[in-house]
Amino acid sequence: MPDDALLSVHDLACARGERLLFKDMNFTVGAGELLLVQGGNGQGKTSLLRLLTGLARPEAGEIRWRGEPIGKCRDLFHAEMIYLGHANGVKDDLDPIENLRFAEGLQGRAFERERAIDLLQRLGLSRCLDLPCRVLSFGQRRRVALSALLLADAKLWILDEPLTGLDVHAVALMEGLIRDHLAAGGMAVATTHQALNLEGVKVQRLLVGNVAIPEMA
Amino acid sequence: MGRFLLAVLRRDLTLAARRRGDWLIAQFFFVMVASLFPLGVGPEPNMLARIGPGVLWVAATLASLLSLSRLFSDDHHDGSLEHMVLSPEPTVLLVLGKSLAHWLIYGIPLLLIAPVLGIQFNLSWEAIFILEISLLLGTPILSLLGGVGAALTLGLRGGGVLLTLLILPLYIPALIFGAGAVDGVVAGTGAQAHLSLLGAFLVLSLMIAPWIAAAALRVSLE
Protein backbone atom coordinates (compact mmCIF):
# COMPACT_ATOMS: atom_id res chain seq x y z
CA MET A 1 0.00 0.00 0.00
CA PRO A 2 1.48 3.39 -0.94
CA ASP A 3 2.10 5.77 1.93
CA ASP A 4 -0.11 8.54 0.60
CA ALA A 5 -3.19 6.29 0.36
CA LEU A 6 -5.45 7.79 3.01
CA LEU A 7 -8.49 5.77 2.09
CA SER A 8 -8.00 2.12 1.28
CA VAL A 9 -10.47 -0.64 0.60
CA HIS A 10 -9.58 -4.29 1.07
CA ASP A 11 -11.50 -7.23 -0.39
CA LEU A 12 -14.78 -5.40 -0.02
CA ALA A 13 -18.02 -7.24 -0.74
CA CYS A 14 -21.51 -5.81 -0.66
CA ALA A 15 -24.85 -7.59 -0.71
CA ARG A 16 -28.32 -6.16 -0.85
CA GLY A 17 -30.69 -8.78 0.46
CA GLU A 18 -29.82 -12.04 -1.29
CA ARG A 19 -28.03 -10.39 -4.19
CA LEU A 20 -24.28 -9.98 -4.17
CA LEU A 21 -23.50 -6.63 -5.80
CA PHE A 22 -19.74 -6.91 -5.86
CA LYS A 23 -16.93 -8.71 -4.10
CA ASP A 24 -13.14 -8.63 -3.81
CA MET A 25 -13.03 -4.91 -4.45
CA ASN A 26 -9.69 -3.27 -3.73
CA PHE A 27 -8.62 0.29 -4.29
CA THR A 28 -6.81 3.14 -2.61
CA VAL A 29 -7.33 6.87 -2.84
CA GLY A 30 -4.60 9.30 -1.90
CA ALA A 31 -4.46 13.03 -1.31
CA GLY A 32 -5.23 15.03 -4.44
CA GLU A 33 -6.99 12.14 -6.11
CA LEU A 34 -10.50 11.72 -7.43
CA LEU A 35 -12.10 8.30 -7.63
CA LEU A 36 -14.86 8.27 -10.18
CA VAL A 37 -17.21 5.36 -9.52
CA GLN A 38 -18.94 4.27 -12.68
CA GLY A 39 -21.50 1.65 -13.54
CA GLY A 40 -25.06 1.25 -14.75
CA ASN A 41 -28.16 1.82 -12.66
CA GLY A 42 -28.59 -0.71 -9.89
CA GLN A 43 -25.01 -1.94 -10.04
CA GLY A 44 -24.18 -0.79 -6.53
CA LYS A 45 -22.60 2.63 -6.86
CA THR A 46 -24.68 4.19 -4.10
CA SER A 47 -24.25 1.06 -1.97
CA LEU A 48 -20.49 1.38 -2.35
CA LEU A 49 -20.56 5.04 -1.30
CA ARG A 50 -22.74 4.23 1.71
CA LEU A 51 -20.23 1.55 2.70
CA LEU A 52 -17.44 4.11 2.41
CA THR A 53 -19.23 6.55 4.71
CA GLY A 54 -19.81 3.86 7.30
CA LEU A 55 -23.60 4.17 7.08
CA ALA A 56 -23.79 0.58 5.85
CA ARG A 57 -21.76 -2.41 6.92
CA PRO A 58 -19.88 -4.49 4.33
CA GLU A 59 -20.66 -8.15 3.78
CA ALA A 60 -16.93 -8.83 3.87
CA GLY A 61 -13.72 -6.88 3.71
CA GLU A 62 -12.57 -3.68 5.31
CA ILE A 63 -12.39 0.05 4.69
CA ARG A 64 -9.48 1.92 6.26
CA TRP A 65 -8.92 5.59 6.84
CA ARG A 66 -5.32 6.58 7.56
CA GLY A 67 -4.57 2.89 7.95
CA GLU A 68 -7.24 2.21 10.57
CA PRO A 69 -10.60 0.49 10.02
CA ILE A 70 -13.27 3.22 9.87
CA GLY A 71 -15.25 1.54 12.64
CA LYS A 72 -12.28 2.05 14.99
CA CYS A 73 -11.60 5.69 14.15
CA ARG A 74 -15.22 6.78 13.63
CA ASP A 75 -14.93 10.23 15.20
CA LEU A 76 -11.79 11.20 13.29
CA PHE A 77 -13.12 9.75 10.04
CA HIS A 78 -16.46 11.54 10.35
CA ALA A 79 -14.68 14.80 11.16
CA GLU A 80 -12.60 14.55 7.99
CA MET A 81 -15.30 13.17 5.69
CA ILE A 82 -18.45 14.70 4.30
CA TYR A 83 -21.15 12.88 2.39
CA LEU A 84 -23.64 14.28 -0.06
CA GLY A 85 -26.23 11.69 -1.02
CA HIS A 86 -29.29 11.72 -3.24
CA ALA A 87 -31.21 13.65 -0.63
CA ASN A 88 -29.85 17.10 0.04
CA GLY A 89 -30.21 17.21 3.79
CA VAL A 90 -31.70 20.67 3.37
CA LYS A 91 -34.60 21.64 5.62
CA ASP A 92 -37.51 23.15 3.68
CA ASP A 93 -38.67 25.33 6.56
CA LEU A 94 -35.32 27.03 7.05
CA ASP A 95 -33.60 29.56 4.81
CA PRO A 96 -30.18 28.73 3.29
CA ILE A 97 -28.20 30.54 5.99
CA GLU A 98 -30.06 28.76 8.79
CA ASN A 99 -29.55 25.48 6.99
CA LEU A 100 -25.81 26.04 6.91
CA ARG A 101 -25.78 27.20 10.52
CA PHE A 102 -27.42 24.02 11.75
CA ALA A 103 -25.37 21.84 9.40
CA GLU A 104 -22.23 23.28 10.99
CA GLY A 105 -23.61 22.97 14.51
CA LEU A 106 -24.49 19.35 13.92
CA GLN A 107 -20.93 18.69 12.87
CA GLY A 108 -19.89 20.15 16.21
CA ARG A 109 -18.28 23.22 14.67
CA ALA A 110 -18.74 26.94 15.20
CA PHE A 111 -20.64 28.79 12.49
CA GLU A 112 -18.80 31.42 10.45
CA ARG A 113 -21.64 33.52 9.09
CA GLU A 114 -19.58 35.69 6.76
CA ARG A 115 -17.99 32.70 5.13
CA ALA A 116 -21.33 30.96 4.74
CA ILE A 117 -22.91 33.97 3.04
CA ASP A 118 -19.85 34.31 0.83
CA LEU A 119 -20.15 30.66 -0.24
CA LEU A 120 -23.87 30.92 -0.92
CA GLN A 121 -23.24 33.97 -3.07
CA ARG A 122 -20.48 32.17 -4.92
CA LEU A 123 -22.93 29.41 -5.72
CA GLY A 124 -25.36 31.94 -7.13
CA LEU A 125 -27.84 32.06 -4.27
CA SER A 126 -27.45 35.73 -3.31
CA ARG A 127 -31.10 36.47 -4.06
CA CYS A 128 -32.44 33.56 -2.02
CA LEU A 129 -30.60 34.09 1.26
CA ASP A 130 -33.70 34.90 3.30
CA LEU A 131 -36.20 32.65 1.53
CA PRO A 132 -37.28 29.35 3.04
CA CYS A 133 -35.77 26.52 1.01
CA ARG A 134 -39.32 25.27 0.38
CA VAL A 135 -39.75 27.91 -2.34
CA LEU A 136 -36.38 27.24 -3.98
CA SER A 137 -36.09 25.12 -7.09
CA PHE A 138 -34.57 21.64 -7.05
CA GLY A 139 -31.29 22.90 -8.47
CA GLN A 140 -31.12 25.76 -5.98
CA ARG A 141 -31.64 23.38 -3.09
CA ARG A 142 -28.83 21.25 -4.48
CA ARG A 143 -26.67 24.37 -4.47
CA VAL A 144 -27.49 24.95 -0.80
CA ALA A 145 -26.36 21.38 -0.11
CA LEU A 146 -23.15 22.01 -2.04
CA SER A 147 -22.52 25.15 0.01
CA ALA A 148 -22.78 23.05 3.16
CA LEU A 149 -20.28 20.65 1.63
CA LEU A 150 -17.81 23.47 0.96
CA LEU A 151 -18.33 25.06 4.34
CA ALA A 152 -17.48 21.82 6.10
CA ASP A 153 -13.85 21.96 4.92
CA ALA A 154 -13.57 18.20 4.95
CA LYS A 155 -10.61 16.31 3.57
CA LEU A 156 -12.65 13.60 1.88
CA TRP A 157 -15.75 14.31 -0.16
CA ILE A 158 -18.08 11.43 -0.89
CA LEU A 159 -20.49 12.62 -3.55
CA ASP A 160 -23.39 10.62 -4.90
CA GLU A 161 -24.49 12.17 -8.21
CA PRO A 162 -23.49 15.69 -7.10
CA LEU A 163 -24.47 17.22 -10.44
CA THR A 164 -28.11 16.09 -10.47
CA GLY A 165 -30.38 19.03 -11.16
CA LEU A 166 -27.57 21.52 -11.72
CA ASP A 167 -27.47 23.79 -14.79
CA VAL A 168 -24.39 24.15 -17.02
CA HIS A 169 -23.03 27.10 -15.04
CA ALA A 170 -23.29 25.22 -11.79
CA VAL A 171 -21.71 22.12 -13.32
CA ALA A 172 -18.76 24.22 -14.52
CA LEU A 173 -18.55 25.83 -11.08
CA MET A 174 -18.62 22.40 -9.43
CA GLU A 175 -15.85 21.14 -11.71
CA GLY A 176 -13.76 24.11 -10.66
CA LEU A 177 -14.53 23.49 -6.98
CA ILE A 178 -13.56 19.84 -7.24
CA ARG A 179 -10.30 20.84 -8.97
CA ASP A 180 -9.55 23.40 -6.22
CA HIS A 181 -10.37 20.87 -3.52
CA LEU A 182 -8.02 18.28 -5.01
CA ALA A 183 -5.29 20.83 -5.69
CA ALA A 184 -5.42 21.78 -2.01
CA GLY A 185 -4.68 18.17 -1.08
CA GLY A 186 -8.27 17.07 -0.65
CA MET A 187 -9.72 13.91 -2.07
CA ALA A 188 -13.05 12.89 -3.50
CA VAL A 189 -15.05 9.80 -4.34
CA ALA A 190 -17.90 10.56 -6.71
CA THR A 191 -20.44 8.89 -8.91
CA THR A 192 -21.82 10.66 -11.92
CA HIS A 193 -23.38 9.85 -15.24
CA GLN A 194 -22.33 13.18 -16.69
CA ALA A 195 -19.07 13.87 -18.46
CA LEU A 196 -16.78 15.97 -16.26
CA ASN A 197 -14.09 18.29 -17.49
CA LEU A 198 -11.30 17.62 -15.01
CA GLU A 199 -8.07 18.59 -16.66
CA GLY A 200 -4.98 18.27 -14.57
CA VAL A 201 -6.69 16.12 -11.97
CA LYS A 202 -5.51 12.67 -11.04
CA VAL A 203 -8.60 10.59 -11.79
CA GLN A 204 -9.04 6.93 -11.02
CA ARG A 205 -11.98 5.16 -12.54
CA LEU A 206 -13.68 2.27 -10.84
CA LEU A 207 -16.27 0.18 -12.62
CA VAL A 208 -18.90 -1.28 -10.31
CA GLY A 209 -20.86 -4.27 -11.54
CA ASN A 210 -20.30 -6.17 -14.74
CA VAL A 211 -22.12 -4.03 -17.28
CA ALA A 212 -19.51 -2.16 -19.27
CA ILE A 213 -20.30 1.45 -20.11
CA PRO A 214 -18.76 3.59 -22.81
CA GLU A 215 -15.76 5.65 -21.75
CA MET A 216 -16.67 9.16 -20.71
CA ALA A 217 -14.82 12.48 -21.00
CA MET B 1 -20.34 17.90 22.94
CA GLY B 2 -22.43 20.56 24.62
CA ARG B 3 -22.44 22.60 21.46
CA PHE B 4 -23.71 19.61 19.49
CA LEU B 5 -26.53 18.89 21.96
CA LEU B 6 -27.48 22.54 21.91
CA ALA B 7 -27.43 22.60 18.10
CA VAL B 8 -29.78 19.59 17.94
CA LEU B 9 -32.12 21.23 20.46
CA ARG B 10 -32.12 24.62 18.75
CA ARG B 11 -32.65 23.06 15.36
CA ASP B 12 -35.69 21.01 16.42
CA LEU B 13 -37.17 23.91 18.38
CA THR B 14 -36.75 26.25 15.39
CA LEU B 15 -38.33 23.71 13.06
CA ALA B 16 -41.25 23.22 15.46
CA ALA B 17 -41.73 26.98 15.66
CA ARG B 18 -41.96 27.10 11.86
CA ARG B 19 -44.64 24.39 11.83
CA ARG B 20 -47.00 25.40 14.56
CA GLY B 21 -49.89 23.48 13.00
CA ASP B 22 -48.31 20.10 13.76
CA TRP B 23 -47.62 21.23 17.26
CA LEU B 24 -51.18 22.39 17.93
CA ILE B 25 -52.66 19.13 16.67
CA ALA B 26 -51.02 17.14 19.47
CA GLN B 27 -52.30 19.57 22.14
CA PHE B 28 -55.82 19.61 20.71
CA PHE B 29 -55.79 15.83 20.59
CA PHE B 30 -54.96 15.74 24.31
CA VAL B 31 -57.81 18.10 25.15
CA MET B 32 -60.29 16.29 22.91
CA VAL B 33 -59.56 12.78 24.17
CA ALA B 34 -59.73 13.90 27.80
CA SER B 35 -62.95 15.82 27.16
CA LEU B 36 -64.72 12.90 25.51
CA PHE B 37 -64.78 10.88 28.72
CA PRO B 38 -67.05 13.16 30.79
CA LEU B 39 -69.40 13.22 27.80
CA GLY B 40 -69.31 9.44 27.52
CA VAL B 41 -69.57 8.31 31.14
CA GLY B 42 -71.81 11.08 32.44
CA PRO B 43 -71.20 14.18 34.55
CA GLU B 44 -71.33 12.57 38.01
CA PRO B 45 -68.56 14.46 39.97
CA ASN B 46 -67.37 11.56 42.15
CA MET B 47 -67.14 9.21 39.24
CA LEU B 48 -65.15 11.79 37.24
CA ALA B 49 -62.71 12.36 40.09
CA ARG B 50 -62.33 8.57 40.28
CA ILE B 51 -61.48 8.06 36.59
CA GLY B 52 -59.80 11.47 36.04
CA PRO B 53 -56.16 10.61 36.78
CA GLY B 54 -56.21 7.52 34.59
CA VAL B 55 -57.98 9.25 31.72
CA LEU B 56 -55.60 12.21 31.75
CA TRP B 57 -52.58 9.95 31.81
CA VAL B 58 -53.87 7.78 28.96
CA ALA B 59 -54.68 10.90 26.95
CA ALA B 60 -51.18 12.27 27.58
CA THR B 61 -49.56 9.02 26.41
CA LEU B 62 -51.64 8.94 23.24
CA ALA B 63 -50.95 12.62 22.51
CA SER B 64 -47.22 12.05 22.86
CA LEU B 65 -47.41 8.98 20.58
CA LEU B 66 -49.14 11.02 17.91
CA SER B 67 -46.07 13.16 17.31
CA LEU B 68 -43.45 10.47 17.86
CA SER B 69 -43.65 8.80 14.47
CA ARG B 70 -42.21 12.00 12.98
CA LEU B 71 -39.33 12.26 15.44
CA PHE B 72 -36.82 10.93 12.90
CA SER B 73 -38.86 10.38 9.74
CA ASP B 74 -38.91 14.01 8.54
CA ASP B 75 -35.14 14.22 8.82
CA HIS B 76 -34.85 10.81 7.19
CA HIS B 77 -36.85 11.92 4.15
CA ASP B 78 -34.79 15.00 3.38
CA GLY B 79 -31.47 13.30 4.12
CA SER B 80 -30.48 15.42 7.11
CA LEU B 81 -30.64 12.41 9.43
CA GLU B 82 -27.75 10.78 7.56
CA HIS B 83 -25.74 13.96 7.92
CA MET B 84 -26.42 14.02 11.66
CA VAL B 85 -25.46 10.37 12.10
CA LEU B 86 -22.27 11.01 10.11
CA SER B 87 -21.35 13.83 12.47
CA PRO B 88 -18.21 13.22 14.51
CA GLU B 89 -20.35 13.60 17.63
CA PRO B 90 -21.85 10.44 19.16
CA THR B 91 -25.24 9.30 17.84
CA VAL B 92 -26.36 8.77 21.43
CA LEU B 93 -26.17 12.53 21.99
CA LEU B 94 -28.18 13.12 18.84
CA VAL B 95 -30.94 10.82 20.05
CA LEU B 96 -30.85 12.35 23.51
CA GLY B 97 -31.09 15.84 22.03
CA LYS B 98 -33.98 14.91 19.79
CA SER B 99 -35.88 13.20 22.63
CA LEU B 100 -35.28 16.21 24.85
CA ALA B 101 -36.52 18.55 22.12
CA HIS B 102 -39.59 16.34 21.67
CA TRP B 103 -40.29 16.63 25.39
CA LEU B 104 -39.88 20.42 25.36
CA ILE B 105 -42.13 20.78 22.33
CA TYR B 106 -44.84 18.22 23.09
CA GLY B 107 -44.41 17.33 26.77
CA ILE B 108 -44.27 20.75 28.45
CA PRO B 109 -47.54 21.98 26.84
CA LEU B 110 -49.29 18.90 28.26
CA LEU B 111 -48.13 20.02 31.72
CA LEU B 112 -49.66 23.42 31.13
CA ILE B 113 -53.00 22.11 29.87
CA ALA B 114 -53.39 19.29 32.40
CA PRO B 115 -54.52 21.45 35.39
CA VAL B 116 -57.41 22.85 33.38
CA LEU B 117 -58.49 19.36 32.41
CA GLY B 118 -58.02 18.32 36.03
CA ILE B 119 -60.65 20.86 37.08
CA GLN B 120 -62.93 19.42 34.43
CA PHE B 121 -62.59 16.04 36.18
CA ASN B 122 -63.36 17.53 39.60
CA LEU B 123 -59.89 16.78 40.95
CA SER B 124 -58.87 18.51 44.17
CA TRP B 125 -56.01 21.06 44.06
CA GLU B 126 -53.79 18.60 45.87
CA ALA B 127 -54.54 15.93 43.28
CA ILE B 128 -53.85 18.39 40.46
CA PHE B 129 -50.52 19.29 42.07
CA ILE B 130 -49.53 15.62 42.21
CA LEU B 131 -50.81 15.14 38.65
CA GLU B 132 -48.41 17.87 37.54
CA ILE B 133 -45.47 16.28 39.33
CA SER B 134 -46.31 12.86 37.91
CA LEU B 135 -46.52 14.33 34.40
CA LEU B 136 -43.29 16.24 34.94
CA LEU B 137 -41.55 12.96 35.78
CA GLY B 138 -43.51 10.86 33.33
CA THR B 139 -43.60 12.77 30.06
CA PRO B 140 -39.80 12.66 29.56
CA ILE B 141 -40.11 8.87 29.84
CA LEU B 142 -42.63 8.93 27.01
CA SER B 143 -40.24 10.94 24.81
CA LEU B 144 -37.21 8.80 25.65
CA LEU B 145 -38.87 5.42 25.13
CA GLY B 146 -40.69 6.81 22.12
CA GLY B 147 -37.32 7.62 20.58
CA VAL B 148 -36.48 3.91 20.65
CA GLY B 149 -39.72 3.05 18.87
CA ALA B 150 -39.32 5.84 16.33
CA ALA B 151 -35.79 4.70 15.53
CA LEU B 152 -36.85 1.05 15.21
CA THR B 153 -39.76 1.77 12.87
CA LEU B 154 -37.93 4.36 10.77
CA GLY B 155 -38.51 3.87 7.08
CA LEU B 156 -41.05 1.07 7.52
CA ARG B 157 -44.35 1.20 5.72
CA GLY B 158 -47.14 1.69 8.25
CA GLY B 159 -44.44 2.53 10.78
CA GLY B 160 -46.81 4.79 12.73
CA VAL B 161 -49.17 1.98 13.70
CA LEU B 162 -46.31 -0.40 14.42
CA LEU B 163 -44.71 2.26 16.59
CA THR B 164 -47.89 2.50 18.64
CA LEU B 165 -48.10 -1.25 19.14
CA LEU B 166 -44.42 -1.45 19.98
CA ILE B 167 -44.21 1.43 22.41
CA LEU B 168 -47.53 1.37 24.28
CA PRO B 169 -46.57 -1.75 26.31
CA LEU B 170 -43.37 0.02 27.36
CA TYR B 171 -45.43 2.98 28.57
CA ILE B 172 -47.41 0.79 30.97
CA PRO B 173 -45.15 1.27 34.02
CA ALA B 174 -45.18 5.04 33.58
CA LEU B 175 -48.96 4.93 33.22
CA ILE B 176 -49.47 2.77 36.31
CA PHE B 177 -47.22 4.81 38.59
CA GLY B 178 -48.25 8.16 37.15
CA ALA B 179 -51.98 7.61 37.41
CA GLY B 180 -51.42 5.66 40.65
CA ALA B 181 -49.77 8.66 42.29
CA VAL B 182 -52.81 10.85 41.64
CA ASP B 183 -55.17 8.03 42.61
CA GLY B 184 -53.25 7.75 45.85
CA VAL B 185 -54.05 11.35 46.69
CA VAL B 186 -57.70 10.94 45.76
CA ALA B 187 -57.94 7.76 47.87
CA GLY B 188 -55.92 9.33 50.70
CA THR B 189 -53.04 6.82 50.71
CA GLY B 190 -50.38 9.31 49.59
CA ALA B 191 -48.42 9.58 46.37
CA GLN B 192 -44.83 9.29 47.46
CA ALA B 193 -44.26 5.62 46.67
CA HIS B 194 -45.64 5.95 43.16
CA LEU B 195 -43.70 9.11 42.45
CA SER B 196 -40.45 7.53 43.65
CA LEU B 197 -40.96 4.57 41.35
CA LEU B 198 -41.82 6.91 38.50
CA GLY B 199 -38.61 8.85 39.15
CA ALA B 200 -36.62 5.63 39.18
CA PHE B 201 -38.19 4.64 35.88
CA LEU B 202 -37.23 8.02 34.44
CA VAL B 203 -33.61 7.58 35.50
CA LEU B 204 -33.61 4.08 34.04
CA SER B 205 -35.01 5.25 30.70
CA LEU B 206 -32.56 8.14 30.60
CA MET B 207 -29.68 5.75 31.07
CA ILE B 208 -30.77 3.04 28.65
CA ALA B 209 -33.13 4.42 26.00
CA PRO B 210 -30.72 6.72 24.09
CA TRP B 211 -28.23 3.89 23.59
CA ILE B 212 -30.87 1.48 22.29
CA ALA B 213 -32.33 4.17 20.05
CA ALA B 214 -28.91 5.06 18.64
CA ALA B 215 -28.22 1.41 17.81
CA ALA B 216 -31.69 1.05 16.27
CA LEU B 217 -31.12 4.19 14.22
CA ARG B 218 -27.90 2.81 12.75
CA VAL B 219 -29.66 -0.43 11.81
CA SER B 220 -32.61 1.43 10.28
CA LEU B 221 -30.34 3.63 8.17
CA GLU B 222 -28.36 0.73 6.77
Interface residues (C-beta under 8 A of the other chain):
Chain A: T53 G54 L55 A56 R57 R74 D75 L76 H78 A79 M81 I82 Y83 G85 H86 A87 N88 G89 V90 K91 D92 D93 L94 E98 F102 A103 G105 L106 Q107 G108 A110 P132
Chain B: M1 R3 F4 L6 A7 V8 R10 R11 T14 L15 R18 R19 H77 D78 G79 S80 E82 H83 M84 V85 L86 S87 P88 E89 L221 E222
